[in-house]
Amino acid sequence: MEHIAIKENNNVSTQSNFLPLLILTILTILMSFLRKYKPFNSWIVSRVNQMISPETMTNDQYYIITNTFKMVHGPTNGSLSHNRQLFPLNGLYNALLNLNEYGVRSKRQNSIILQRALSLNSEFKSQLKDIEYFDKLNDVDLAVVENNITVKKIVESTLTRLVDDNQSVLREGDNYDSAIFEQVKMVCEPLGYTIQAGNTVQLKRKKEPTMNSLLSKSSNQARVVESLQHLVRDYSKEYEIELNPLLDYVTSQMDDLYTNFQDDKVLILVPGPGVGRIPFELAKKYPKCQVESIELSNLMYLLNEFALTHQEDITIRPFAQYFSSQLDSGDQLREFNVPLSCIRKLPNLNIRHGDFRNISINEKYDRIVIVTVYFIDTAENILEYIDTMEKLTKFAHTKQINWINIGPLKYGTKPNVQLTFNELTKLLAIRNWKMKHVVINNDGNKLNGYLTDYKSLYQGYYGTVAFHTEYID
């Protein structure tokens, strides 16, 4: 009987050992199948995104005070404070996430182009090899790696400022704020960084994303590539051909004003500055004026901050992923130096994040000058832009606004109103604006390039309307 009992126990033991192995085998086969099943992969990505998304951050919404990276607990009523421009923390996170995915996503896109070529028959592939087509694709990968070095600098610089500007509440002590500490940590970790509590909190790198990284569904890499091109356009010497005509017109009109009110307290307001070269040059040329910019795009705002604070030259290959209209791969892959070592944040320059239509000014000025460059056609309703400008007279002792504009009238997404220039001038006259100067630049010699690849077969140019008008309430 004891022998039989032992045998039964052995059978039970064998069955108990076999069952986990069977379950593991079934799960392995199932996971192998699901990995190739796109709906399942999409579901996994969405679940991970939900877990790391800023929308899942605990406690209240958090904001960053623009022109610094100091964090504050957001208003509980959902409205932004009117005495300071606040940048939502989730906006910063999403912009950094887009930047952080540049290397992985760009390589994936290039691998698709490679696979298409490899799907051809052996004769065609041999001919492509003979003309070094595959070498070019490899060189594009290398260019992406080089661009990604700059992108990583932008991400790390932003996170470093986020940590450094909040040291008083992140480090252990009387002002320590555990909630803000956790929010900063939650922003850093999905980007490959972490922070640790202590007397001094420092940013530390954890890991690099890989080709197999789970990526966000909402990433807009076209905007990332465009933002890198804007750094080249605004700050490289080669693109002064695009920027100088714009600056020349603005400063020619400003010079006339400046001679008349150089002893006045003057605000120069620049909405939609992109990555910030125009307001920087105005602040440098007119040091007695306060210059403020306000940018709606999260990416552009972050790159503007980076340009003003990095203080080291960077390099970018802005056209590396543009395969069409190229004469030569060397042109496609060419590198531009961006000399940020000579750019710095000036004491009379304040950059804000936000919607120009919600702009608020904290103090009164003798005069206010609004400078718009490639801006007015971004409006869904251009009348709202004009209305916002007119309301700024309450912040001017003279009740006067000067508006200097140069740019095209190529209206963007879903505009409610699309005015011709003649209609715009009539509208301004009806609203008591007085034109002081007008120039139409629409012939071949005066067209203005915009992020143009001057060595490609396709080159984009705009005719511009330049005017200086004055409004007195």
C-alpha positions in Angstrom: 0.0 0.0 0.0 2.8 2.4 0.8 4.4 1.5 -2.6 1.2 2.4 -4.4 0.8 5.7 -2.4 4.4 6.7 -3.4 3.6 5.9 -7.1 0.5 8.0 -7.0 2.5 10.9 -5.4 5.0 10.7 -8.1 2.3 10.9 -10.8 0.8 14.0 -9.1 4.3 15.5 -8.9 4.9 14.8 -12.6 1.6 16.3 -13.5 2.2 19.4 -11.4 5.6 19.9 -13.1 4.1 19.4 -16.6 1.2 21.8 -16.2 3.3 25.0 -15.8 5.5 23.9 -18.7 2.4 23.4 -20.9 1.0 26.8 -20.0 4.4 28.4 -20.7 4.6 26.7 -24.1 1.1 27.9 -25.0 1.8 31.4 -23.9 5.1 31.5 -25.9 3.3 30.3 -29.0 0.5 32.8 -28.4 2.9 35.7 -27.9 4.8 34.8 -31.0 1.6 35.0 -33.0 0.4 38.3 -31.3 3.8 40.0 -31.9 3.0 39.7 -35.6 -0.6 40.8 -35.2 -0.7 44.6 -35.8 -4.0 45.3 -33.9 -2.4 43.7 -30.8 0.8 45.8 -31.2 -1.3 48.9 -31.5 -3.2 48.0 -28.4 0.0 47.5 -26.4 1.4 50.8 -27.6 -1.8 52.6 -26.6 -1.9 51.0 -23.2 1.8 52.0 -22.6 1.1 55.5 -23.8 -1.8 55.8 -21.4 0.5 54.7 -18.5 3.3 57.2 -19.4 1.1 60.0 -20.8 1.0 63.3 -19.0 -2.7 63.0 -18.9 -2.2 60.3 -16.2 -0.1 62.6 -14.0 -1.4 62.5 -10.4 -2.8 65.5 -8.5 -3.6 68.8 -10.3 -2.4 70.0 -13.7 1.1 71.4 -13.6 2.5 74.4 -15.5 5.8 76.0 -16.2 6.3 79.7 -16.0 7.6 80.7 -19.4 11.0 82.4 -19.8 12.0 80.1 -16.9 11.3 76.5 -16.3 9.9 76.9 -12.8 6.9 74.7 -12.1 3.7 75.7 -10.4 0.5 73.9 -9.5 -2.1 74.9 -12.1 -5.2 77.0 -11.5 -8.0 74.8 -10.2 -10.6 76.6 -12.3 -8.9 75.6 -15.6 -8.1 79.2 -16.6 -4.6 80.5 -17.0 -3.3 83.3 -14.8 -3.4 86.6 -16.5 -0.3 88.0 -14.8 2.1 85.4 -16.3 2.3 83.1 -19.3 2.1 79.5 -18.2 3.2 76.5 -20.3 1.4 73.3 -19.6 3.8 70.6 -18.4 2.1 68.0 -20.7 2.8 70.3 -23.6 6.5 70.3 -22.7 6.5 66.5 -22.3 4.8 65.9 -25.6 7.3 68.1 -27.4 10.2 66.4 -25.8 8.7 63.0 -26.6 8.4 63.9 -30.3 12.1 65.0 -30.3 13.2 62.0 -28.4 11.7 59.7 -31.0 13.4 61.4 -33.9 16.3 58.9 -34.3 14.2 55.8 -34.0 11.3 56.9 -36.2 13.7 58.4 -38.9 15.6 55.1 -39.1 12.4 53.2 -39.3 11.3 55.4 -42.2 14.6 54.9 -44.0 14.4 51.2 -43.5 11.0 51.1 -45.3 12.7 52.9 -48.2 15.5 50.3 -48.2 13.0 47.4 -48.0 11.2 48.7 -51.1 14.4 48.7 -53.0 15.3 45.2 -51.8 12.0 43.9 -52.9 13.0 44.4 -56.6 14.4 41.6 -58.7 18.1 40.7 -58.5 19.0 42.5 -61.8 17.5 45.8 -60.6 19.1 45.4 -57.2 22.5 44.8 -58.9 22.1 48.0 -60.9 21.1 50.0 -57.8 24.2 48.6 -56.1 26.4 49.7 -59.1 25.2 53.3 -58.8 25.7 53.3 -55.0 22.1 53.8 -54.2 22.3 51.5 -51.1 25.4 53.5 -50.0 23.3 56.6 -50.1 20.6 55.1 -47.9 23.3 54.1 -45.4 24.6 57.7 -45.6 21.1 59.0 -44.8 21.1 56.7 -41.7 24.4 58.2 -40.6 23.0 61.8 -41.2 20.0 60.9 -39.0 22.4 59.8 -36.3 24.3 63.1 -36.6 21.0 65.1 -36.4 20.0 63.0 -33.5 23.0 64.2 -31.6 21.7 67.7 -31.8 18.1 66.6 -31.0 19.4 64.8 -27.8 21.2 68.0 -26.8 17.9 69.8 -27.0 16.1 67.2 -24.9 18.8 67.0 -22.3 19.2 70.8 -22.2 15.5 71.2 -21.6 15.3 68.6 -18.9 18.5 70.0 -17.2 16.8 73.4 -17.0 13.6 71.9 -15.7 15.6 70.2 -12.9 17.9 73.2 -12.2 15.2 75.9 -12.2 13.2 73.8 -9.7 16.1 72.9 -7.3 14.4 74.8 -4.4 11.4 72.4 -4.4 13.1 69.3 -5.7 16.0 68.9 -3.2 15.4 67.8 0.4 14.7 70.6 2.8 12.0 73.0 4.0 10.7 73.8 0.5 10.7 70.2 -0.8 7.6 69.5 -2.8 7.1 65.7 -3.3 4.3 66.2 -5.8 6.4 68.4 -8.1 9.4 66.0 -7.6 7.2 63.1 -8.9 5.9 65.1 -11.8 9.5 66.0 -12.9 10.5 62.3 -12.5 7.5 61.2 -14.6 8.6 63.5 -17.4 12.2 62.5 -17.3 11.9 58.7 -17.2 10.1 57.9 -20.5 12.8 60.1 -22.1 15.6 58.0 -20.8 16.6 60.0 -17.8 15.9 60.0 -14.0 16.4 62.1 -10.9 17.2 61.1 -7.4 16.3 63.0 -4.2 19.1 64.5 -2.2 20.7 67.8 -1.2 21.2 68.5 -4.9 19.0 66.9 -7.5 20.8 66.1 -10.8 19.6 64.7 -14.1 21.0 61.3 -14.9 20.8 59.3 -18.2 19.2 55.9 -18.0 19.1 54.4 -21.5 18.7 55.2 -25.2 15.5 54.2 -27.1 16.1 51.4 -29.6 14.5 50.5 -32.9 12.1 48.2 -31.0 11.0 50.9 -28.6 7.3 51.4 -28.1 6.5 54.8 -29.6 3.7 57.2 -29.1 0.8 57.2 -31.6 0.5 61.0 -31.7 4.1 61.7 -32.7 4.5 64.3 -35.5 8.0 63.9 -36.9 7.3 66.2 -39.8 7.1 69.0 -37.2 10.4 67.9 -35.6 12.2 67.9 -39.0 10.7 71.3 -39.8 11.8 72.7 -36.4 15.4 71.6 -37.0 15.2 73.4 -40.4 14.0 76.5 -38.6 17.1 76.5 -36.5 19.2 76.4 -39.7 17.1 79.1 -41.3 17.2 81.5 -38.3 20.8 81.1 -37.2 23.0 79.7 -40.0 25.0 82.1 -42.1 23.8 80.4 -45.3 20.2 81.4 -44.6 20.8 85.1 -44.1 19.6 85.3 -47.7 16.1 84.6 -46.4 16.3 86.4 -43.0 18.1 89.6 -43.8 15.4 91.1 -46.2 12.9 90.6 -43.4 15.0 92.1 -40.7 16.0 95.0 -43.0 12.5 96.1 -43.6 11.5 95.8 -39.9 14.6 97.7 -38.7 14.2 100.4 -41.4 10.7 101.2 -40.0 11.9 100.8 -36.4 14.8 103.2 -36.9 12.4 106.0 -38.0 10.3 105.4 -34.8 13.3 104.9 -32.6 14.8 108.4 -33.4 11.5 109.9 -32.2 11.0 108.0 -29.0 14.4 106.6 -27.9 13.9 108.2 -24.4 10.4 106.6 -24.1 9.6 103.3 -22.4 8.9 101.1 -25.4 7.6 97.5 -25.8 8.3 95.6 -29.0 6.0 92.6 -29.2 6.7 89.8 -31.7 4.0 87.1 -32.0 4.8 83.8 -33.7 8.6 84.2 -33.8 9.4 80.5 -34.4 12.8 79.8 -33.0 13.4 83.4 -32.2 16.0 85.1 -34.4 13.8 88.2 -35.2 13.1 89.2 -31.5 16.8 88.4 -30.6 18.1 90.8 -33.3 15.5 93.5 -32.3 16.6 93.2 -28.6 20.2 93.5 -29.6 19.7 96.5 -31.9 17.3 98.4 -29.5 18.7 97.7 -26.0 16.5 100.4 -24.5 13.3 98.7 -25.6 11.7 95.8 -23.9 11.2 93.0 -26.5 8.7 90.2 -25.9 7.8 87.3 -28.1 5.0 84.9 -27.8 5.0 81.5 -29.6 2.1 79.0 -29.7 4.1 75.9 -30.9 5.5 73.8 -28.1 8.4 72.6 -30.3 9.3 76.1 -31.6 9.2 77.6 -28.1 11.6 74.9 -26.7 14.0 75.3 -29.6 13.9 79.1 -29.1 14.9 78.5 -25.4 17.6 76.1 -26.5 19.0 78.6 -29.1 19.3 81.3 -26.5 20.8 79.3 -23.8 22.9 76.5 -25.4 26.0 78.8 -26.2 27.7 76.1 -28.3 27.7 75.7 -32.1 25.6 72.8 -33.4 25.4 71.1 -36.9 22.3 70.0 -38.7 21.7 68.2 -42.0 18.2 69.6 -42.7 17.5 67.9 -46.1 18.8 64.4 -45.3 15.4 62.8 -45.4 14.2 64.7 -48.6 14.7 62.3 -51.4 12.7 64.1 -54.1 14.0 66.9 -56.4 17.7 66.2 -55.6 20.5 66.6 -58.1 23.1 64.9 -56.0 23.2 62.9 -52.8 26.0 65.2 -51.5 23.6 68.1 -51.8 20.9 66.2 -50.0 23.2 65.3 -47.1 25.1 68.5 -46.8 25.7 69.9 -43.3 25.0 73.4 -42.0 26.8 74.9 -39.0 24.5 76.7 -36.6 26.7 79.1 -34.6 24.7 79.3 -31.3 27.9 80.2 -29.4 27.3 83.9 -30.4 23.6 83.8 -29.3 22.5 84.5 -25.8 19.5 85.5 -23.8 19.6 89.3 -23.6 18.3 91.2 -20.5 15.7 93.1 -22.4 14.3 90.0 -24.2 11.5 87.9 -22.7 10.1 84.9 -24.6 6.7 83.5 -23.8 4.7 80.5 -24.7 1.0 81.0 -25.5 -1.7 82.2 -27.9 -1.2 85.8 -29.0 -4.9 86.4 -28.8 -4.7 85.9 -25.0 -1.7 88.1 -24.5 -1.6 90.2 -21.4 1.0 92.8 -20.4 1.9 93.4 -16.8 2.8 97.1 -17.0 2.2 100.2 -19.0 4.6 101.5 -21.7 4.8 104.9 -23.4 4.6 103.1 -26.8 3.9 99.6 -28.1 5.3 98.3 -31.4 4.0 95.0 -32.8 6.3 93.2 -35.3 4.8 90.4 -37.4 6.9 88.3 -39.8 5.3 85.5 -41.7 2.5 85.6 -39.1 -0.8 87.2 -40.1 -1.8 84.4 -42.5 -1.6 81.9 -39.7 -4.9 83.2 -38.3 -8.1 81.3 -38.5 -9.7 84.7 -38.2 -7.4 87.6 -39.0 -9.9 90.1 -37.5 -9.2 88.5 -34.1 -5.5 89.3 -34.5 -6.3 92.9 -35.4 -8.7 93.2 -32.5 -6.1 91.9 -30.1 -3.6 94.5 -31.3 -6.1 97.3 -30.8 -6.9 96.2 -27.3 -3.2 96.6 -26.4 -3.7 100.4 -26.4 -4.8 100.2 -22.8 -1.2 99.3 -21.9 0.2 102.3 -23.8 0.2 105.8 -22.3 -0.1 107.3 -25.8 -3.1 105.0 -26.6 -1.1 104.3 -29.8 0.0 101.1 -31.5 2.5 100.9 -34.3 2.4 97.7 -36.4 5.2 96.6 -38.7 4.5 93.6 -40.9 6.3 91.6 -43.6 5.2 88.3 -45.0 2.9 86.5 -47.5 -0.8 86.0 -47.4 -0.8 82.2 -47.7 -3.6 81.3 -45.3 -3.3 78.1 -43.3 -5.6 75.5 -41.9 -9.4 76.2 -42.0 -9.3 80.0 -42.1 -12.7 81.7 -41.5 -11.6 84.7 -43.5 -9.1 84.9 -46.4 -8.5 88.6 -47.3 -6.7 90.0 -50.3 -4.2 92.7 -49.4 -6.5 95.3 -50.8 -9.3 94.0 -48.6 -6.9 94.0 -45.6 -6.0 97.7 -46.2 -9.7 98.7 -46.6 -10.4 96.8 -43.3 -7.6 98.6 -41.5 -8.8 102.0 -42.7 -12.4 101.2 -41.5 -10.9 100.4 -38.1 -9.0 103.7 -38.0 -5.5 102.4 -38.8 -3.4 104.8 -40.8 -0.9 103.4 -43.3 2.6 105.0 -43.0 4.5 102.8 -45.5 3.7 100.0 -47.9 5.9 97.8 -50.2 4.7 94.9 -52.4 7.5 92.4 -53.1 6.1 90.1 -55.8 8.5 90.3 -58.7 11.3 87.7 -59.3 14.1 89.7 -57.7 12.3 90.4 -54.4 10.7 87.0 -53.7 11.6 85.6 -50.3 12.7 82.0 -49.8 11.3 80.0 -46.8 13.2 76.9 -45.7 14.3 76.6 -49.3 16.8 74.0 -50.4 18.7 76.2 -52.9 20.5 73.2 -54.5 17.3 71.2 -55.2 15.1 71.2 -58.2 12.1 72.4 -56.2 12.5 75.7 -54.5 9.8 77.6 -52.6 9.5 81.4 -52.7 6.9 83.9 -51.5 5.9 87.3 -52.5 5.5 89.5 -49.5 3.5 92.5 -48.4 5.4 94.9 -46.1 3.7 97.7 -44.3 3.9 100.0 -41.3 0.5 101.1 -39.9 -0.5 103.1 -36.9 -3.6 102.9 -34.6 -4.7 105.5 -32.1 -7.6 104.7 -29.8 
